[in-house]
Amino acid sequence: IRVSDFLTPRELALAQALQEQQREVRYALLPADKFAANTVVEDAAVQAYYKAHQAEYMTLESAHLQYAELRLDQLAAQQSVSDADLHAAYDKEKNRFEVPEKRHGRHILIPAGKDEAAARKQAEEVFAQAKAGKDFSQLAQQYSQDPGSAKNGGDLGWAERNSFVGPFGDALFSMTAGEIRGPVKTQFGYHIIRLDEVQQGKTKSFDEARPELESQLRRDRATDRFGETQEQLQSKLEQPGADLNGLAKQFNLQAGEAAQFVRGAGGPPLGAAQPLQDMVFGDSPLGIGHLGGPVLLGDDRLVIVKVLEHRKPQVKPLAEVRDGIVAVMRKQRGTDAALKAAQAARAKLEAGTSFDDVAHELSVPADPARFIGRGDPSVPAQVREAVFAAPKPGDKPVYRAVKLEKGGAALVAITKVRSGAGEPNKDFEGARARQEAARHGEGDAVAYVEEIRRTADVRKNPKAFE
């Protein structure tokens, strides 16, 4: 029943009309803090709330850790690199330090479009003006259709050969400074090109490349040493009597403490790496005084840890959470008072008082009347739900007092209804139509079960539920 239900075209049209229906409303928001301004929360009430909601004021499981860490960047700084090593690396990777030629040019683009002959003719005319000495930047601003460079006088900046499509690059990199060439045809249209400057390619000298080479060699050696240290630490930790401070000194590790390492969130300076979380808080957590690791915190950092203290979740002291409880209770009481005021105002509206007068009495602003849809994000969700759950207004508006989820209340007037479309569109016939059919099917299934329970002799077999 749930999956076999369907809707007729008429039912689809009705469902769409209902879904797209709009209602004209006015509403006024009654903020909780306005109605809680003079509220005093008694100590006894705070204590009662604290006792009733202790699950909301639990600390997170945490641990106090001592650690020793190895960082790849620190290890790299400790590596020595000789001049011979650097020269050998430079000779081996000399091509890596080649700086390609760059050129600074400008262009004017005339797209070919549907009339290529006309585009070429215009390009030739613009080219002639440029060759005759007219300012190239002004011509680019006037004629170029390249959105990226036209407003800058066609300026392309400094670029390498591979930055351009074939014909354009071939032209630009075969020109001499100051030369104007065109029209050059590419898939984008016709170009008039001017070369302004040339920056010749070169190979960095050894001295220029030295800082980069030294950094790379240090890091390469540190990476090898990093892996070796990880294996050695693992071996040491498996031996009885392993000591964190001793290992830190032996392997030149940086020692420290993480006083508040929290389950699920970690803590500075160790972060929240999952392998470390699992070691400290997992199914077989590291015991107090025991060493664990090495644990990788990313690709360039590893730690060994020792648990100094393990703190189970516990209720926070009342003094620590008192201000928060008072704020919650003030908001609750303010919301209750706002809803009560909205309900009283609703009664006045239904007795004939105008919406503006009631809002003035409450000292709250009232929105002007407007049509809203079921999914209008500018209207609080609880207001929308109340508006579309209310009956259609007749000669008089329909009024509602609504409690808001985020605190406070709303006073609502529903004045008109505007129907949606009469015929289902393609969008509605798709996923939304299937949703409507599923909703109908669910209702039919529930009704079917209820009818069986009402009319049939049902016997339960307890063994079937074992």
C-alpha positions, 0 to 999 in steps of 0.5 A: 500500500505504501509504495503502490499509491498514485495520484490522478492528474486532478489530485496532482493539481490540487496538491500543487495548488495547496503546496503553492498557496500563499496567505496574507499575514501581519505579525508582531514579534514579542521578544522574550527579553522584553518580557523578562526585563523585571524577572528575578530568578530565585536561588531555589529555582536555580538549584531546582533547575540545576538538579533537574538538568544535570545531564546538560552541565556535564564536563567532557571526558579529558586527560592531562598528557605529557608528550615529546614530539618530533617535527620534520621542520625542526629535524630539517634545520638540524641536517648538515649539507656540504658545498659538494652536496649542493653542487652535485644536486645543482648539476643533476637538476640544472634544468629545474632552475631554467627561467623561461622567457617572458613577454609583456604585450597588449592586444585588441580582440575582434570576435569572428561571430557569424560574419567572419568577413566583417570581423576581419575587415574591422580588425584590419581597419583597427590594425591600420589605425594602430600602425598609423600611430594611434594610441594602442590603449585607447584603441583597445578600450574602444574596440577590444571585446576581451573582458579581461584586458580591454578596460586596461588598454589590452594589457596582458601583463608578463606571461610565458609562451605556454600561457597563450593559444598556438597562433597568438603565442607564435606571433607574440614570441616572434615579434620585436619590442614595439612591433604591432602585428595583425590580424592574427586568427585564433578560435577567439577571433582576430587579434591585433598584437603589440609587444612592449617588452621582452624578459629573456629566459635564463638559467639560475646560477648556483648562488641563486639556486643555493637557498632552494637546493639547501632547503630541499636537501635538508628536507629530504634528509630529514624525511629519511631521518624522520622515518628512522626515528619513528621506527627506533621510538617504536622499538624503545617503547616496547622495552620495559622501563621506557621513560618519556624524558629519557627518550626525549633527550636521546632523540632530541625531541621537544617535550611539553604538556597538554593539560586539557586534551578533550575527547572528541575535540583534542586540545592545544598544542596537540590538536585533535588527530583521531589516532591520538584520540583513540589511544587516549580514549579508545576501547583500550585507553592508555593507562595513567603513567603509561607511554604510548606512540609514536603517533603521527599528527599529520605527515610531518609531526609525531609524538609519544605521550604519557597520561598523567591524569584521566578525568571522567565526565562529571557535573560542573559545579553550580557556581560555574554554570549559574549565570547560564542557568539564570539566562535560560530561566529568564528566557523561558519566563520571558517566553511564557510571559510573551506568549501569555501577552500574545494570547491576551492580545489575540482575544482583543483582536477577536473582540474587534481591536485593530492590529495596530492598536494592539501592537501599540499597547504591547510596544512592539512593531508590527509588520505590514500585511504581505503574502507569504508562502509555506517556505518563506525563509524571512518568516519564523518557522513556527509562524509559517506553520501556524499560518498554514495550519489555520482555517481560511479567513472569512469575513474576518481575519483569523488570529493566532498566538504562537510560541517561538522556538528561539524564544518569545512569541508572535501575534499573527493575523491571517487576512487573505488566501491566494491559491496556487496554480491550477495545473501541475507543472513538470517539476511538480510531476516529478519528485514532488509528485512522488513525495505526495503519492508516498504521503498518501500511501503512508496515510492509506497504510495507517488507515488500513491497519487501524481498520484491521484492528477494529474489525478483525480478530487479531491474536498476538504470538509472543514467540514471534517477537523473541 
